[in-house]
Amino acid sequence: GESSSSSSSLPFLQQAQSVSSILSIFLSPLAVILVSVWASNLGGVSWTQGESGRVFNWHPVLMVTAYAIMNIGALVFRVSGTSSYQTSIARSSSSATAVLSSEDAEKKRGFMKIIHGSIWSSSFIFGTVAMVAVFKSHNDPISGYIANLYSFHSWVGILVLSLYTLQFVVGILAFGGLLSSGERNSRSCISKPVLME
């Protein structure tokens, strides 16, 4: 009973995941565009001393951009069909046409990991510059000083960026092969994640 109902719902869940991934890829740039238009209506952006309001406008634009591209970077494996789950299903499939050769699959997966890491690196840079924009706008001697970290939003933002940074660093160390042990330590994890073996 239970196993047949859970296995019959699996294709629906896979289709829902595919649809939500594609929607997410289209909605992420839309969010960036809408926030950019909003910031433009608030006077635009600037990095000039004495224009703290316009310097602050970088914060929402860059934070939304950071999380939008982070979202796309996280979906790279799902959309490309190279996630560890998708490749394990393909390997267990009896259809020879659906399965790439093991060497081709590893090359494609390695390339997708490089894209994934590059996107997350740029997301980290955008998020960091967005945080710098807040402190720069609050500590502008010409426009006047505003207290830093005075709201719940500020502290949650610091926590989120700290956790993202931690995940980013652990990802680089784990998938770069630096957190592995034994014989795995000598090889990079670019082609196959150590934690997934």
GIGI-V710999 format. One record per backbone hydrogen bond with DSSP energy under -1.0 kcal/mol. CO is the residue of the C=O (numbers start at 0). NH is the residue of the N-H. E is the energy in kcal/mol with one decimal. If there is no record, write none. Layout:
co:CO nh:NH e:E
co:CO nh:NH e:E
//
This chain:
co:0 nh:4 e:-1.8
co:1 nh:5 e:-2.4
co:2 nh:6 e:-2.0
co:3 nh:7 e:-1.8
co:4 nh:8 e:-1.3
co:8 nh:12 e:-2.3
co:9 nh:13 e:-2.6
co:10 nh:14 e:-2.5
co:11 nh:15 e:-2.8
co:12 nh:16 e:-2.3
co:13 nh:17 e:-2.1
co:14 nh:18 e:-2.7
co:15 nh:19 e:-2.6
co:16 nh:20 e:-2.1
co:17 nh:21 e:-2.3
co:18 nh:22 e:-2.7
co:19 nh:23 e:-2.3
co:20 nh:24 e:-1.9
co:21 nh:25 e:-1.6
co:22 nh:26 e:-2.8
co:23 nh:27 e:-2.0
co:25 nh:29 e:-1.0
co:26 nh:30 e:-2.3
co:27 nh:31 e:-1.8
co:28 nh:32 e:-2.5
co:29 nh:33 e:-2.6
co:30 nh:34 e:-2.4
co:31 nh:35 e:-2.1
co:32 nh:36 e:-2.3
co:33 nh:37 e:-2.3
co:34 nh:38 e:-2.6
co:35 nh:39 e:-2.1
co:36 nh:40 e:-2.3
co:37 nh:41 e:-1.1
co:38 nh:43 e:-2.4
co:39 nh:42 e:-1.5
co:47 nh:50 e:-1.6
co:50 nh:54 e:-2.3
co:51 nh:55 e:-2.8
co:52 nh:56 e:-1.2
co:53 nh:45 e:-1.1
co:54 nh:57 e:-1.4
co:55 nh:58 e:-2.0
co:56 nh:60 e:-1.2
co:57 nh:61 e:-3.2
co:58 nh:62 e:-2.6
co:59 nh:63 e:-2.2
co:60 nh:64 e:-2.0
co:61 nh:65 e:-2.8
co:62 nh:66 e:-2.4
co:63 nh:67 e:-2.3
co:64 nh:68 e:-2.6
co:65 nh:69 e:-1.9
co:66 nh:70 e:-2.0
co:67 nh:71 e:-1.9
co:68 nh:72 e:-2.6
co:69 nh:73 e:-2.2
co:70 nh:74 e:-1.4
co:74 nh:78 e:-2.6
co:75 nh:79 e:-1.8
co:76 nh:81 e:-1.8
co:82 nh:86 e:-2.7
co:83 nh:87 e:-1.8
co:84 nh:88 e:-2.1
co:85 nh:89 e:-2.2
co:86 nh:90 e:-2.1
co:87 nh:91 e:-1.8
co:88 nh:92 e:-1.0
co:100 nh:104 e:-2.7
co:101 nh:105 e:-2.2
co:102 nh:106 e:-2.1
co:103 nh:107 e:-2.6
co:104 nh:108 e:-2.6
co:105 nh:109 e:-2.5
co:106 nh:110 e:-2.4
co:107 nh:111 e:-2.5
co:108 nh:112 e:-2.0
co:109 nh:113 e:-1.7
co:110 nh:114 e:-2.2
co:111 nh:115 e:-2.9
co:112 nh:116 e:-2.7
co:113 nh:117 e:-2.2
co:114 nh:118 e:-2.6
co:115 nh:119 e:-2.4
co:116 nh:120 e:-2.1
co:117 nh:121 e:-2.3
co:118 nh:122 e:-2.3
co:119 nh:123 e:-2.2
co:120 nh:124 e:-2.0
co:121 nh:125 e:-2.6
co:122 nh:126 e:-2.5
co:123 nh:127 e:-2.3
co:124 nh:128 e:-2.6
co:125 nh:129 e:-2.2
co:126 nh:130 e:-1.8
co:127 nh:131 e:-2.2
co:128 nh:132 e:-2.2
co:129 nh:133 e:-1.3
co:130 nh:134 e:-1.9
co:131 nh:135 e:-2.9
co:132 nh:136 e:-2.5
co:133 nh:137 e:-2.2
co:134 nh:138 e:-1.6
co:137 nh:145 e:-2.8
co:139 nh:143 e:-1.8
co:150 nh:154 e:-1.6
co:151 nh:155 e:-2.7
co:152 nh:156 e:-2.5
co:153 nh:157 e:-2.3
co:154 nh:158 e:-2.3
co:155 nh:159 e:-2.9
co:156 nh:160 e:-2.7
co:157 nh:161 e:-2.2
co:158 nh:162 e:-2.7
co:159 nh:163 e:-2.6
co:160 nh:164 e:-2.4
co:161 nh:165 e:-2.4
co:162 nh:166 e:-2.6
co:163 nh:167 e:-2.7
co:164 nh:168 e:-2.7
co:165 nh:169 e:-2.7
co:166 nh:170 e:-2.5
co:167 nh:171 e:-2.2
co:168 nh:172 e:-2.6
co:169 nh:173 e:-3.4
co:170 nh:174 e:-2.5
co:172 nh:177 e:-2.1
co:172 nh:178 e:-1.3
co:173 nh:176 e:-1.0
co:180 nh:183 e:-1.3
co:181 nh:184 e:-1.2
co:183 nh:186 e:-1.5
co:193 nh:196 e:-1.1
//
